[in-house]
Amino acid sequence: MRPLLYEFTATVFSFGRRKAAYDRLAELCEAETGEKVLDVGCGTGYLTRRLKAAVGPGGAVTGVDPSRPMLEYAVRHVPTCYFQEASAQALPFAEGSFDLVASSLAIHHVPPGQQPEAFRELRRVLRPGGRVVIMELHGSSHGHAVDDLPGQLEAAGFTVTDDAPIQRRLRCVRAQAV
Ligand SMILES: C[S@@+](CC[C@H](N)C(=O)[O-])C[C@H]1O[C@@H](n2cnc3c(N)ncnc32)[C@H](O)[C@@H]1O
């Protein structure tokens, strides 16, 4: 999807609740001053910019996405963050590079058969004790939901700490790298 169309549909179909959902998600990320953070499937950078506000000038936030148009939009609109072309299944970072990995509405775009590899990649690039925070669509009734999100995280080497609704169709799962 083109970035402008994505921004338009994300705004319209959230019925005015997009900002509230992402503000809440950013709070749940509990990013601290100076931390190194990765936003996987960052799209236009709507969450990325909120994470940067939390880590401050001493911290660093990188967004990755396989879509070049999305990244070009993010670079223009969120110049305080770094952006790189990559997919969740093959992250171009050394192991233990980040304190926190966040991802919103991106993992359901990874083909189901490749999701285990994506979750292993999220774990690999986190330092021991680092956190992952994922916002996804609720339940399997929606064709794009991630099947057994907590179970997939546990299988990849995380301990799930929290699984809570953000809004009617959205859930936020938090976990720690063990
Ligand atoms: C619904 S948008 C969400 C964008 C952003 N995270 C947000 O919440 O506004 C989904 C994004 O996932 C990206 N995406 C698709 N396949 C992906 C993959 N294999 N790994 C990471 N991101 C992917 C798309 O390019 C798109 O930018």
The ligand as an SDF file (V2000), in Angstrom:
LIG
                    3D

 27 29  0  0  0  0  0  0  0  0999 V2000
   -0.4110   -2.0930    8.6300 C   0  0  0  0  0  0  0  0  0  0  0  0
    1.2090   -1.4850    8.2780 S   0  0  0  0  0  0  0  0  0  0  0  0
    1.7480   -0.9890    9.9160 C   0  0  0  0  0  0  0  0  0  0  0  0
    2.8000    0.0620    9.8660 C   0  0  0  0  0  0  0  0  0  0  0  0
    3.1950    0.6470   11.2200 C   0  0  0  0  0  0  0  0  0  0  0  0
    3.8260   -0.3330   12.0550 N   0  0  0  0  0  0  0  0  0  0  0  0
    2.0000    1.2340   11.9150 C   0  0  0  0  0  0  0  0  0  0  0  0
    1.5440    0.6570   12.9070 O   0  0  0  0  0  0  0  0  0  0  0  0
    1.5210    2.2840   11.4550 O   0  0  0  0  0  0  0  0  0  0  0  0
    2.1330   -2.9690    8.0070 C   0  0  0  0  0  0  0  0  0  0  0  0
    3.5840   -2.7680    7.6410 C   0  0  0  0  0  0  0  0  0  0  0  0
    4.2400   -4.0300    7.6910 O   0  0  0  0  0  0  0  0  0  0  0  0
    5.1770   -4.0310    6.6530 C   0  0  0  0  0  0  0  0  0  0  0  0
    5.5750   -5.4100    6.3600 N   0  0  0  0  0  0  0  0  0  0  0  0
    5.0800   -6.2370    5.4060 C   0  0  0  0  0  0  0  0  0  0  0  0
    5.7430   -7.4140    5.4310 N   0  0  0  0  0  0  0  0  0  0  0  0
    6.6620   -7.3130    6.4310 C   0  0  0  0  0  0  0  0  0  0  0  0
    7.6690   -8.1940    6.9170 C   0  0  0  0  0  0  0  0  0  0  0  0
    7.8550   -9.4130    6.4020 N   0  0  0  0  0  0  0  0  0  0  0  0
    8.4690   -7.7540    7.9210 N   0  0  0  0  0  0  0  0  0  0  0  0
    8.2890   -6.5200    8.4520 C   0  0  0  0  0  0  0  0  0  0  0  0
    7.3470   -5.6600    8.0260 N   0  0  0  0  0  0  0  0  0  0  0  0
    6.5470   -6.0390    7.0240 C   0  0  0  0  0  0  0  0  0  0  0  0
    4.4890   -3.3130    5.5170 C   0  0  0  0  0  0  0  0  0  0  0  0
    5.3920   -2.8630    4.5210 O   0  0  0  0  0  0  0  0  0  0  0  0
    3.7910   -2.1870    6.2530 C   0  0  0  0  0  0  0  0  0  0  0  0
    4.5880   -1.0300    6.3220 O   0  0  0  0  0  0  0  0  0  0  0  0
  1  2  1  0
  2  3  1  0
  2 10  1  0
  3  4  1  0
  4  5  1  0
  5  6  1  0
  5  7  1  0
  7  8  2  0
  7  9  1  0
 10 11  1  0
 11 12  1  0
 11 26  1  0
 12 13  1  0
 13 14  1  0
 13 24  1  0
 14 15  1  0
 14 23  1  0
 15 16  2  0
 16 17  1  0
 17 18  1  0
 17 23  2  0
 18 19  1  0
 18 20  2  0
 20 21  1  0
 21 22  2  0
 22 23  1  0
 24 25  1  0
 24 26  1  0
 26 27  1  0
M  CHG  2   2   1   9  -1
M  END
$$$$
